[in-house]
Amino acid sequence: MNPEPIVQLPELLYVHDPLCGWCYGMSPVINQVQRAFAGRVDVSVLCGGMVRDDDAGPIGESWDYIRQSLVQVEDVTGVAFGEPFKALGEAGTYHYDSEPPSRAIVAFRHLTQDPARAVAFAHAVQTAFFRDGQDLNAAATYAPLLAPFEVDEAEFLRRWAAPETATATQQEFAAVARIGVQGFPTAVVRIGEQGYVLARGYQPFEQLRAGLEQLLREEAKQ
């Protein structure tokens, strides 16, 4: 008996950054899409490296800009930024750097080999920061986030600190740059060898769902 052929589903690549406020608003939408299109579309998350290298530094240097955008993000997306996060910004000393939380998401994905769960973990990382004001540069922050996923904490921390994970994170940043992503969030649909930009910036669920349905219908006709 011949084995059943493996069907490769279309893939929605959610290109985000852990420190991106608009991505914090978009992540619940991506979670809705993941549930609504289960069995039809695979969803995975990529990290873009919005704040890194020479751009990384005390959050106080960019807090005025961040603070002004919070109200708009809350009004448009419905998420809430917590008082602990706002206090972190007002204090101004937090080291604002996308690399450590991005490396955590890469480590989680490599450890679990489960891109779908990595989407949920990425949102948990953002919630820890934007709602709870947690330090994403500290290893201790990630232990409570791992518990719902039943991931071995010691192995995760080993991978988070490993040089090969840092290298893989930089490679992910470079890959995002190569596909031409200009800002975050961006949603890209990959069907076979073809890639289609579904959304640049935040989109509400119904708009994203309708666009994805249309893309799938058009692709089915070909």
C-alpha positions in Angstrom: 0.0 0.0 0.0 1.4 3.4 -1.0 1.6 5.9 1.8 -0.7 8.9 1.8 1.0 11.9 0.1 1.9 14.7 2.5 -0.2 17.7 1.7 1.7 21.0 2.1 -0.8 23.6 3.3 -0.5 27.3 2.5 1.5 29.1 5.2 0.8 32.5 6.8 4.0 34.0 7.9 3.4 36.6 10.6 6.4 38.9 10.6 6.6 40.8 13.8 8.9 42.1 16.5 8.5 41.5 20.2 8.9 45.2 21.0 6.4 46.4 18.4 3.3 47.8 19.9 1.2 47.4 16.8 2.3 43.8 16.7 1.0 43.4 20.3 -2.3 44.5 18.9 -2.1 42.3 15.8 -1.1 39.1 17.6 -4.6 38.3 18.9 -5.9 38.7 15.3 -3.3 36.2 14.1 -4.4 33.8 16.9 -8.0 34.1 15.6 -6.8 33.4 12.0 -4.9 30.4 13.3 -8.1 29.0 14.8 -10.4 30.0 12.0 -8.2 28.4 9.3 -7.0 25.3 11.2 -6.5 22.5 8.7 -6.4 24.9 5.8 -3.5 27.2 6.5 -0.4 26.8 8.7 0.6 29.9 10.7 4.1 30.6 11.8 5.9 33.7 13.3 9.1 35.4 12.3 11.1 38.0 14.2 12.3 41.1 12.3 14.8 42.7 14.7 13.2 46.2 14.9 15.5 47.5 17.6 19.0 46.0 17.7 22.7 46.7 17.5 23.4 50.5 17.5 19.6 51.2 17.8 19.3 49.3 21.1 19.6 51.4 24.3 17.7 52.9 27.2 13.9 52.9 26.5 13.9 56.5 27.8 15.6 57.6 24.5 12.4 56.7 22.5 9.8 56.8 25.2 8.1 60.0 24.1 7.5 58.5 20.7 6.3 55.2 22.2 4.0 56.8 24.7 2.3 58.9 22.0 1.5 55.8 20.0 0.0 53.8 22.8 -3.4 55.5 22.8 -3.8 55.0 19.1 -2.8 51.3 19.3 -5.3 50.8 22.1 -8.1 52.6 20.3 -7.6 50.8 17.0 -6.7 47.3 18.2 -8.5 47.0 21.5 -5.4 45.8 23.5 -4.4 47.5 26.7 -0.9 48.5 27.7 -0.4 47.8 31.4 0.7 50.3 34.1 3.8 48.3 34.8 4.9 48.7 31.2 4.2 52.4 31.3 6.2 52.7 34.6 9.1 50.9 32.9 9.0 53.5 30.1 8.8 56.4 32.4 11.7 55.2 34.4 13.7 55.2 31.2 16.5 52.9 32.1 15.2 49.6 30.6 17.6 48.3 27.9 15.3 48.3 24.8 16.6 45.5 22.5 14.7 43.2 20.2 17.4 40.5 20.2 16.9 38.8 23.5 13.1 38.2 23.2 13.5 37.3 19.5 16.2 34.8 20.5 13.7 33.4 23.1 11.1 32.8 20.3 13.7 31.2 18.1 14.9 28.9 21.0 11.3 27.9 21.7 10.6 27.1 18.0 13.8 25.0 17.7 13.1 23.2 21.0 9.4 22.4 20.3 9.7 22.0 16.5 6.1 23.4 16.5 5.7 26.7 14.6 2.0 26.9 15.6 2.8 26.9 19.3 5.6 29.4 18.7 2.9 31.9 17.6 1.2 31.6 21.0 4.5 31.8 22.8 5.4 35.0 20.9 2.2 36.6 22.1 2.9 35.5 25.6 6.3 37.2 25.4 4.7 40.5 24.2 2.1 40.3 26.9 4.8 39.9 29.6 6.4 43.1 28.3 3.5 45.4 27.2 1.0 44.4 29.9 3.2 43.3 32.8 6.3 45.3 32.3 8.6 42.3 32.6 12.3 42.4 31.7 12.7 40.5 28.4 16.4 40.6 28.8 16.3 38.4 31.9 16.3 34.6 31.8 14.0 34.5 34.8 11.2 36.2 32.9 10.7 33.2 30.6 10.1 30.4 33.1 6.4 31.3 33.8 5.8 31.8 30.1 6.9 28.3 29.3 4.7 26.6 31.9 1.5 26.4 29.7 3.5 24.9 26.9 5.0 22.1 29.0 8.5 23.0 27.8 11.6 22.0 29.7 12.8 25.2 31.4 16.5 24.1 31.7 16.7 23.1 28.1 15.0 26.2 26.9 17.5 28.4 28.9 20.4 26.4 27.6 19.3 27.1 24.1 18.4 30.7 24.8 22.0 31.3 25.9 23.6 29.2 23.2 25.7 30.9 20.5 24.1 28.9 17.7 20.7 30.4 18.8 22.1 33.9 18.6 23.4 33.1 15.1 20.0 31.7 14.1 18.3 34.8 15.4 20.5 37.0 13.3 19.9 34.8 10.3 16.1 35.2 10.9 16.5 39.0 11.0 18.5 38.9 7.7 15.9 36.6 6.1 13.1 39.0 7.0 15.1 41.9 5.4 15.7 39.8 2.3 11.9 39.3 1.6 11.5 43.0 1.6 9.5 43.6 4.9 9.6 47.3 5.5 7.7 47.4 8.8 5.9 45.4 11.5 3.5 43.7 11.6 3.5 42.2 8.1 1.5 39.1 7.0 2.8 37.1 4.1 1.1 34.0 2.6 3.4 31.4 1.0 1.7 29.0 -1.3 4.2 26.6 -2.9 7.0 28.7 -4.3 4.9 31.9 -4.4 4.7 34.5 -1.7 1.9 37.1 -1.4 1.8 40.1 1.0 -1.6 39.8 2.7 -1.2 42.8 5.1 1.2 45.6 5.8 0.5 47.0 9.3 -2.4 46.2 11.6 -5.6 44.7 10.1 -8.7 43.6 12.1 -9.7 40.0 11.9 -12.6 40.3 9.4 -10.5 42.2 7.0 -7.6 39.8 7.3 -9.9 36.8 7.0 -11.6 38.1 3.9 -8.3 38.8 2.2 -7.0 35.3 3.0 -10.2 33.7 1.8 -10.0 35.6 -1.5 -6.3 34.7 -1.9 -7.1 31.0 -1.3 -10.0 31.1 -3.8 -7.9 32.7 -6.5 -5.1 30.2 -5.9 -7.5 27.3 -6.1 -8.6 28.4 -9.6 -5.1 28.2 -11.0 
